Amino acid sequence: MIQYQFTRCDLEKDPATNKIVGAAIGLTANSTTDLGPISAYTDARITLEPKDAYTAQELRTICMREALNRDWYNSLERDLETQAHMPIPGPTVII
């Protein structure tokens, strides 16, 4: 089972107006394989409508919308599948 969590939401303010004008958002996917836990991460910078403040609910909605529009859930799932099928390095043999 894959668990997704928004692990980054850094707001950017315009220094001239002191309004929030953008954000850096990031999504992490975590899963467990027979060999242990694996994770994948992606992020992006987005432009927001200039506002004095955004509510937590508004930010959650924005993050969800961006993740869906950017196909992050499928992309992170593929990243986890790739990690799960990577070959396991064998022991180093010194001759």
C-alpha positions in Angstrom: 0.0 0.0 0.0 1.3 3.4 -0.9 0.8 6.3 1.5 1.0 9.8 0.1 1.6 13.0 2.1 2.2 16.6 1.2 5.5 17.2 2.9 6.2 20.7 1.6 4.2 23.9 1.3 6.5 26.9 1.4 4.7 30.1 0.7 6.3 33.0 -1.3 5.6 36.6 -0.6 6.0 39.6 -2.9 8.3 41.9 -0.9 6.7 45.0 -2.4 3.1 44.1 -1.5 3.7 41.5 1.3 1.1 39.3 -0.4 1.4 35.6 -1.0 2.1 35.1 -4.7 3.4 31.6 -5.0 4.4 28.4 -3.2 6.7 25.4 -3.4 4.8 22.3 -2.8 6.0 18.7 -2.5 4.4 15.3 -2.3 6.1 12.2 -0.8 5.0 8.6 -1.4 6.0 5.8 1.1 5.6 2.1 0.7 7.2 -1.1 2.2 8.7 -3.9 0.3 10.1 -7.3 1.5 13.4 -5.5 1.8 12.1 -2.6 3.8 10.7 0.9 3.4 11.0 2.9 0.1 10.0 6.4 -0.7 9.8 8.9 -3.6 9.3 12.6 -3.7 8.4 15.3 -6.2 7.9 19.0 -5.9 7.1 22.1 -8.0 6.9 25.9 -7.7 3.4 27.3 -8.4 2.0 30.8 -8.9 -0.9 31.8 -6.7 -3.4 34.6 -6.9 -2.0 37.4 -4.7 -3.7 37.3 -1.3 -2.9 38.4 2.2 -3.4 34.9 3.5 -4.6 31.4 2.5 -6.6 29.1 4.8 -5.3 25.6 5.5 -8.3 24.2 3.5 -7.4 26.5 0.5 -3.8 25.2 0.6 -4.9 21.6 0.8 -7.2 22.1 -2.2 -4.4 23.8 -4.2 -2.0 21.0 -3.4 -4.5 18.3 -4.3 -5.3 20.1 -7.6 -1.7 20.5 -8.6 -0.9 16.9 -7.7 -3.7 15.6 -9.9 -3.0 18.0 -12.8 0.7 17.1 -12.8 -0.1 13.3 -12.5 2.1 13.1 -9.4 0.3 10.1 -7.9 1.0 7.9 -11.0 4.5 9.2 -11.4 5.4 8.5 -7.7 3.9 5.1 -8.0 6.1 4.3 -11.0 9.1 5.6 -9.1 8.3 3.2 -6.2 7.8 0.3 -8.5 11.2 1.0 -10.1 12.9 1.0 -6.7 11.1 -2.2 -5.6 12.5 -4.0 -8.7 16.1 -2.7 -8.5 18.7 -5.5 -8.3 20.2 -6.0 -4.9 24.0 -5.6 -5.0 25.9 -8.7 -4.1 28.8 -8.9 -1.7 32.1 -7.4 -2.7 34.7 -10.1 -3.4 38.4 -9.2 -3.1 40.7 -11.6 -5.0 
